[in-house]
Amino acid sequence: MDQLKPELLIELITKTMPFGKYKGTLYCNLPVTYLEWFARKGFPDGKTGMLLHTVYEIKLNGLEYLLKELKQELGKQNHSR
């Protein structure tokens, strides 16, 4: 995977799954079992596949706290506006 970009992390906590069983679910909230299924079957092409693969790697490596901290920080910024 290429170098992680902050914009990509923001998309994981703000964008939703566009199709399938978890349509409308934030990428960061997708269950690991669903992400593991994609890892076995193949991630889709394009932006959706990149987001799915990224959140899979984050969860696989126990880095979910990064997304949680980012969510909290964005929440603070939105409340101060």
C-alpha positions, 0 to 999 in steps of 0.5 A: 500500500502506498503512503497513507494520506490524511484525506484518505483517513477522513474519507474512511470516517465520513464516507459510506459503503455504496453497495451490498449488505452494508450499503450506507455504513461508514467504511470505518464501521464495517465489520472485520468479517465483511472486510476479510471476505473482500480480502479473500474474494478481491477488493473492487477496483477504484476508490471503493476498493482502495477505501475497503483495503485501507480500512481492512489493513487498519483493522488488521493491524490494530490501528483503529484508534487512529480513526477513533481519535480522528473522529473525535478531533473532527467532532471538536472542529465541527462543534467549534464552528 
